[in-house]
Amino acid sequence: MDPVIESSISCPYCGESFGVLLDLSQGSHQTVEDCYVCCRPINILVECEGGQLLRIECASDDEVLY
């Protein structure tokens, strides 16, 4: 099974939805992706276990993810 999957997220600034690639082999982690429309940074929390995505959460640059 490929540890890289594509998931759809919505930008917390402009609301646009787009796909991002997530590497589940990294385990649970946080990353930052720029929105493809408004170019603002999106904090992304990826929770996974055993190569399965459990949860993905997005927030603006000034919000804290848990």
C-alpha positions in Angstrom: 0.0 0.0 0.0 1.3 3.4 -1.0 1.9 5.6 2.1 1.1 8.8 0.1 -2.5 9.6 -0.3 -4.4 12.6 -1.7 -7.0 14.3 0.5 -9.2 17.3 0.0 -9.0 20.3 2.3 -10.7 23.7 2.5 -8.8 26.9 2.9 -9.7 28.6 6.2 -9.2 32.0 4.6 -10.9 31.9 1.2 -12.9 28.7 1.5 -11.6 27.1 -1.7 -11.2 23.3 -1.7 -8.2 21.6 -3.2 -6.2 18.4 -2.9 -3.1 17.9 -0.9 -0.7 14.9 -0.8 -0.2 13.4 2.6 2.7 11.0 3.5 1.2 8.6 6.1 4.6 7.0 6.6 5.6 10.0 8.7 3.0 9.1 11.3 0.9 11.8 12.9 2.4 15.2 12.1 1.7 18.9 11.3 2.6 20.6 8.1 2.0 23.9 6.3 0.7 24.2 2.8 0.0 27.4 0.9 -3.5 27.8 -0.5 -3.5 27.5 -4.3 -5.9 30.4 -4.7 -5.1 33.0 -2.0 -1.5 31.8 -1.3 -1.9 32.1 2.5 -0.3 29.5 4.8 -2.6 26.7 6.1 -1.6 24.7 9.1 -2.6 21.0 8.6 -2.8 18.5 11.3 -2.6 14.9 10.1 -3.4 12.0 12.5 -2.8 8.5 11.2 -2.1 5.1 12.6 -0.9 1.9 10.9 -0.9 3.7 7.5 -4.5 4.7 7.8 -5.6 8.4 7.9 -7.7 9.0 11.1 -8.2 12.7 11.0 -7.1 15.8 9.0 -7.7 19.3 10.4 -6.9 22.7 8.9 -6.5 26.1 10.5 -5.3 29.6 9.7 -1.7 30.6 10.5 -2.8 32.2 13.9 -4.9 29.2 15.1 -3.5 26.4 17.2 -4.2 22.8 16.2 -4.4 19.9 18.8 
